[in-house]
Each structure stands twice: as structure tokens, then as C-alpha cells.
Amino acid sequence: MIVMDIFCHPLWVVSAALLAIVVRLQRRARWDPKACAVRLIGKTAIVTGANTGIGKFIALDFARRGARVILACRSESRGSAALNEIRQITGNEDVHLRLVDVSSMDSVREFAKRILKEEKALHILVNNAAVSGLPKQMTKDGFEASFATNHLGPFLLTNLLLDLMKRSASARIVTLSSINHTKGQVNFSHFHGENLIHHMDQIYNHTKLHNIICTNELARRLRDTGVTANSVHPGVVMTEVMRHYPFWIRYPFNLVGFFFFKSPEDGAVSPIYCAVAEELEGVTGKYFDSDCSLILPAPLARDAALAVKDFEICERLTSKP
């Protein structure tokens, strides 16, 4: 009770708020999307997980720039709410909802089949959808659920849409990873739920490492096609990615995050930068931080031989039997 009284004291609250403002100003990205005049009229963009958080603000930015935007969401109700909000704010009626569950390879294939049938071009693909802290569970495809959602589903989706993006070049693939990839490990038995420790964000860290490894190899394979592929860390952001964690973890995280973490709108800045910034035209196989700065990822993420092996294994795992 005494501790709660201290934290609720007006002086403490004001001091924390002022400190939070200073921290956020210091962490503000060097690139401002609102100051970027790039227009996307005539361009088509897909954003996964666009019904909330970072994904919704990425889609909102693209819509403001005049793009045809496809919200790739699992929930029809939440996706429709985001769709209506984005259309109302931007006045862009060329924003559409398409349902997909990236943890299901069949759902990804059906989504990609529809896109290839309906869309004449695809210029931007943002792989944003992700989960963290899922309990131990397997998908019907035989994959560990977090690996299916965070890596194998986006991997398959990207590869199914590659030919369309090549025909639409120049085009950009942006995959949201995390600074936590530095704590990740590569063990290919993880894909099938083996040798995994389900504790905090350890599995999430592994999946985010695979994101960068395979994105780098994809960039190598796409060289001279006009399609680029980059990874980005959006920052420590207050989103729903923690929704699967126990209350006793979420509560202090959200309390601290309220003062010191980025908002979803701020977290969307670096992915938007990778998707639209003119100075990144032709830049591929790179990793950007939440400040929109080019940095080196962990050594494992830069291992070219490992990247080839990882990519080939993911191709086999996601190929239709």
C-alpha cells in the first residue's frame, strides 16, 4: 500500500511524465514520415496484421499517400473497424480488407491465390503480423505456433507473391524483426516445437532471428530484379504483442511502457521509412533500427552459408505436399 501511495503521488507522476517526454524526444526517429512528400498513387501495398498497432499506422500512412492498400488481417470484425477508420481519416476509398491467418499455410495460400487473381501489381509488402508469449501449441501443419505465425507464414506469403512483385518492379519487401534477434538461436528442430523453452520471449527471439536471416538470403536471390528486401526493428512499442503473457508480466510492462515505450504510431516510422523513402531505392539485404539508421544485425544473421541453409529448409517446410 505504501509503495502504491508513492507511485500515485502527484509529484512522482509529474516527474515520470516529464522524464518520459524527454526520453521519447531523444528516441524520436531522425526521419519524419509527415515531412516525406513521397506519393504512392498508382501503387499497391499489403500490410499484414493491419487491424491494430504498428500495422494499422503503416497502412494509414500508405493510404494518406494515395496507395491502394490491402489490410491482411485474421479478424474480420477488427479488420473492418480498421478499414473504416483508415478510410474516414484519409478519404482514400481504395483501402480493402482481405482475411488471412499467417499461422496457417493453407490460409496463406488462399490469400495469395486471391491476391494474384485480383491484383495487377504489388509494389510494397510489409510483413508485420507477429505474436509473442504463446503457450506451447502446434498448428495443423505440424509447426510450432509462434514459428508458423512469425516466420513460416510470412516466408511463404512473400515467396508466393514474388513473381507479381517482380512484374511490378520497382517493389519493396519490409519485414519487421526485433532487436531481440540478438538473443535468438538457430535450431531447425524448433520449427516442429522440439528443444524449445517456452519462457517469456525466448521463442519470439528465435523467430525474429530467422526473419533477418531469410530476408538477407531473399535479397541476394532478388538481386537485379528491381525488388528489394530489408528487415527493421520498430523499437520497443506499446502494442498488443504482449497479450498472451500472464497478467503479472503484462501489468508492469504496460505501466513502464506508458511512460517510456514508443507508441504504435512512432513504432510505424522505421517500417514506413524502409517502404517509401527515396534514398532507399535499390537498397536491399539491410537491417534498420528504430531510428531509421542502418546497423549490423547479430553475427548469425550475417552468416551467408547459414542463410542459404535456412532459406532452403523453409522452402521445403512450406512447399505443398
C-alpha positions, 0 to 999 in steps of 0.5 A: 500500500505504501509503495502504491501511495508513492507511485500515485503521488502527484509529484512522482507522476509529474516527474515520470511524465516529464522524464518520459517526454524527454526520453521519447524526444531523444528516441524520436526517429531522425526521419519524419514520415509527415515531412516525406512528400513521397506519393504512392498513387498508382501503387499497391501495398499489403500490410499484414496484421493491419487491424491494430498497432504498428500495422494499422499506422503503416497502412494509414500512412500508405493510404494518406499517400494515395496507395491502394492498400490491402489490410491482411488481417485474421479478424474480420470484425477488427479488420473492418473497424480498421478499414473504416477508420483508415478510410474516414481519416484519409478519404482514400476509398481504395483501402480493402480488407482481405482475411488471412491467418499467417499461422496457417499455410493453407490460409496463406495460400488462399490469400495469395491465390486471391491476391494474384487473381485480383491484383495487377501489381504489388509494389510494397509488402510489409510483413508485420503480423507477429505474436509473442508469449504463446503457450506451447501449441502446434498448428495443423501443419505440424509447426510450432505456433509462434514459428508458423505465425512469425516466420513460416507464414510470412516466408511463404506469403512473400515467396508466393507473391514474388513473381507479381512483385517482380512484374511490378518492379520497382517493389519493396519487401519490409519485414519487421524483426526485433532487436531481440534477434540478438538473443535468438538461436538457430535450431531447425528442430524448433520449427516442429516445437522440439528443444524449445523453452517456452519462457517469456520471449525466448521463442519470439527471439528465435523467430525474429532471428530467422526473419533477418536471416531469410530476408538477407538470403531473399535479397541476394536471390532478388538481386537485379530484379528491381525488388528489394528486401530489408528487415527493421526493428520498430523499437520497443512499442506499446502494442498488443504483442504482449497479450498472451503473457500472464497478467503479472508480466503484462501489468508492469510492462504496460505501466513502464511502457506508458511512460517510456515505450514508443507508441504504435504510431512512432513504432510505424516510422522505421517500417514506413521509412524502409517502404517509401523513402527515396534514398532507399531505392535499390537498397536491399539485404539491410537491417534498420533500427528504430531510428531509421539508421542502418546497423549490423544485425547479430553475427548469425544473421550475417552468416551467408552459408547459414542463410542459404541453409535456412532459406532452403529448409523453409522452402521445403517446410512450406512447399505443398505436399 
